[in-house]
Amino acid sequence: MSKGYRIIDDVEAFDGVHGCFRHKQADGINYIKIGYHEGLVDAETWLMVQDKKSRNSKFRNNGNARNSWLTGLAKCSHCHYALALIYSWNASRTKRWRYYDCSGAYKANGCIQKRLRTRPDDVESLVFAAMKKRLEELTIAKTEKREPDTAAESIKAEIIRIDGEIRKLMDKIADADATLFRYIQDRVNELHEKKSALELECQSKARKHKEIDTAPLADPMSRWDTLSTEEKHTLAATMINVVYVSDKDGISIDFSI
């Protein structure tokens, strides 16, 4: 609704299984409706992408961006405004240094510090090392043998049992009188509600154990020195939400994977 769309269905209809479709009415109002089909993208992934899109700033192809693959990702840990890359030359202009300026220092209630002593080169080195470590951890977690989830298997078995009971009840409808028909109808509705609750629980467990495919990340990470700044930025933005930098508190990385 915050994006200007009218939601037609109740919140209970958003079960994480069925897909959604968008329609535009003659009066120009857009609305969202739950479909009868299964979604092409799981709800968790879709919401994560929308959240990331809403917080990511565009990566401009300007001078600063060409010289730092952390553009748009590096932010001040105090005010959370973006850190701008600036340069300083020696007297003969034969050597150049890079620094971070906090854009929040130029706001009405400015940040506590304008220029950081922490150098962009050090930040990039630390972040790259952390990215490699994070990728290694994900790869190890993926290859380790996971213990069987007995709780999930029990839920699946109960769903199968409920399906069997529903089928048996439905077979009796043809010969049922009014009283038995009402009983069957009530019992089937009760079983459907229980089955839906179990399916949601099963989906929740599956999401918790969902493995991240590290293959698309491993290849470019192994060729890091050959990548362009834009390619490095794209890879970093895939793995990282934000990098907070502070002279006092150091560097903190919020990974998205």
Buried (B, 14 or more C-beta within 10 A) or exposed (E): EEEEBEBEEEEEEBEEBBBBEEEEEEEEEEBBEBEEEEBEEBBEEBEEEEEEEEEEEEBEEEEEBBBBBBBBBBBBBBBEBBBBBEEEEEEEEEEEEBBBBBBBBEEEEBBEBEEBEBEBEEBBEBBBEBBEEBBEEBBEEEEEEEEEBEEBEEBBEBBEEBEEEBEEBEEEEEEBEEEEEEBBEEEBEEBEEEBBEBBEBBBEEEEEEEEEEBEEBEEBBEEBEEBEBBBBBBBBBBBBBBBBBBEEEEBEBEBEB
